Amino acid sequence: MRALLVVNPKATTTSGRTRDVLIHALRSDLKLEVAQTQYRGHARDLAREAVEDGAVDLVVALGGDGTVNEAVNGLLSHGPGEKVPRLAVVPGGSTNVFARALGLPNDPVEATGALLNALESRRERPIGLGKAMTEGLPDRWFTFTAGLGFDAGVVGRVEEQRRAGRKSTHALYVTQALRHFVTQREQRRSGPVSLQLAGRGPVSGLALAIVSNTSPWTFLGNRPVYPSPLASFDADLDVFGITRMTAFGTARTVRQILRSHGPSSDGAASPGPSGKHVVSYHDVRHFTLVSEEPAPFQVDGDHLGSRSRVSFTGVRRALRVIV
């Protein structure tokens, strides 16, 4: 099989020596070309070129969720189709939500072994993806989450800290979330975001709006976090929102989220958080989030600035993934 390995050399959990070992292992089973990313968006460009050249059957992304998102957007730059190469992932970031949601090991060496076993057994699965459309930006595919409002503001704060030299850790996210909670008092009391669904009245006053394409939404260390436990690669999109973020109410909702769980062996999942200020929808194909004022916007943990209107679509069986 002809494959392109897209490597993020700045991936937080892999060293140059580890990457060399992984490349050697993959070359034992693949006709492998290796390309290292050199700038933001480079993984997208490399994957797009692979599609347009028709030179590879598989694109392997070695990096974190940002690298994976770029590769996916490159693969789908002309939309889904049978000629789109398959995707495989070797996790190299600090959280690796997409890889772990697929059931892959979080260790890059173990994940490479799992990938080689999947290739030998010809195991793959089609997965659904989310698509976000907003004025001023190209349409953006996302693998596990998008958000408008509070959570995207936290992502923006973390990116600022990383540009200042801080290492991306779970503690950094928690610290920035607490600081954002303290400083955004007015937005927490009366959120600017409205959810518009076809055939239903708008849901207004959202301070936080999280769109999930799968579950869990993220991880705190090894602990999965489930605001939308029923979200799945095999369904459309789930939406979770909070209309008023008081200290007591938010703490109660956070406890519910941390106690929620995804589908068990019998397919049952917990119902997820509930309460007076909680908004939740499952398996929705089309909807729009509108903000009275530009609000922070993120996809797959990548902060994309502030936006006033973002439309979302769930696209089933958008991409084939080696698992």
Disulfide bonds with the S-S distance in Angstrom:
none
